[in-house]
Amino acid sequence: MRPAPAHVPVACDRGPARPSRVVSAAVGVLAVAALAAGCQTAGAGSGTSAAGGSTITVAAAPGVDDAPLYLAFKNGTFASAGLNVRIVSYPSVGQELRALANGTADIAAGDYVDFFYAEANNSRLNLRIVADGYHAAPGVMEVLTLPSSGITTPQGLEGKTIGTTEPQVIPVKNGVPYSLETVATQSVLENDGVDSARQVKWEPLPSGDLITALEDHQVNAILVQEPYIYEAESRLGAIEVLDSCSGATASLPLSGYFALGSFASKNPDALEDFRSALQRAQAAAALPGPVENVLARESGMNMETASLVTIGDYPTSLNAASLQRVAGLMFSLGTLQRTLNVASMVGP
């Protein structure tokens, strides 16, 4: 989940594979700016709602991955479950984790790599997985380059510099992936025979600077998710070198919803109601219409642009074995120094 400024109307900024694109580059860039902006959704304060139901504050750094969260908020799915849900935008996973720790948020939405790293390196957190949020599909995360670069295969990236989004939680260490994107991509590169730990240089940059860095030849390629893939292709004619969610990383779980163990143990019924309501919204999001409407209504995109955003998969159940794939990748690539038992993070 990419950092996004807070206090801006709801914007969803992540995820989709690409269909044919006919919208002009100007429209695409405007949509990207809106998508990357972040969101602030009003809701009730802490405590018990006027209707007597549970109030839950959710910290989110908005993206296509958590579009069903906003769908459930807007269409009353949470309210019908007796929940008074308040969604507050945060610019980074690090700030979401602090909000959980200090009690200003009850649930946080974010990518598994950052949350698993936080859990493995801070025993006091005791995180619990509330719900699975979003899984990869073809085209949701790619390495792109300029048509004139001469780079056409993963092997062509050897000795090259790839711009990536700055890490949010994980420190940068030579040869060790430090984000969801670099974990997935390094796995694909190694499966293609590229020792990315030694043969590729990762260059962390602010998300909004990556496309300009490629345009100005500051980097040889960029590793991005949507809507930045769309912007790079529209603006620069950028071409795909590899799909980071393919082969061993196909259908990789990308993001989910977390709470502290202390909150989960005291509020099991409220969390079960939240998960059930969210999963109903995720089931509805299997059809393009509901998500397109959310994106068009909340992000500043027009319906034409929203219809071009292809979405990954929103799971409607929580499977610890599936999520263990992420922790396993992190351990095998050195991002985690010890194995993490994801099953122990499920339930109160």
Secondary structure, 3 states (H helix, E strand, C coil): CCCCCCCCCCCCCCCCCCCCCCCCHHHHHHHHHHHCCCCCCCCCCCCECCCCCEEEEEEECCCHHHHHHHHHHHCCHHHHCCEEEEEEECCCHHHHHHHHHHCCCCEEEEEHHHHHHHHHHCCCCCEEEEEEEEECCCCCEEEEECHHHCCCCHHHHCCCEEEEECCCCCCCECCECCCHHHHHHHHHHHHCCCCHHHHCEEEEECHHHHHHHHHCCCCCEEEEECCHHHHHHHHHCCEEEEECCCHHHCCCEEEEEEEEHHHHHHCHHHHHHHHHHHHHHHHHCCCHHHHHHHHHHHHCCCHHHHHCCCCCECCCCCCHHHHHHHHHHHHHCCCCCCCCCHHHHECC
